[in-house]
């Protein structure tokens, strides 16, 4: 069921900092790995995910309670991650 996979992917993009960073750095590879893990995405869904502004997922993540976030162990510097 592709819709469920879309929901899982969006949930991870919003709540998992490392997954979000990987998607921002290489969306194609991240989507490939997601599909290789057994998730289904239709060509239309893949096109929509590729067309979504890359900063959107971080903006969405900032709006939810931090207790719902899976924090990365990477250290932060002035306004970014290393």
CORHU-V458078 format. One record per helix or strand. SS is the DSSP state (H for helix, E for strand). FROM is the first residue (numbers start at 1). TO is the last residue. If there is no record, write none. Layout:
SS & FROM & TO
SS & FROM & TO
This chain:
H & 2 & 15
E & 16 & 16
H & 17 & 25
H & 27 & 36
H & 43 & 51
H & 56 & 63
H & 66 & 68
E & 70 & 70
E & 76 & 77
E & 80 & 81
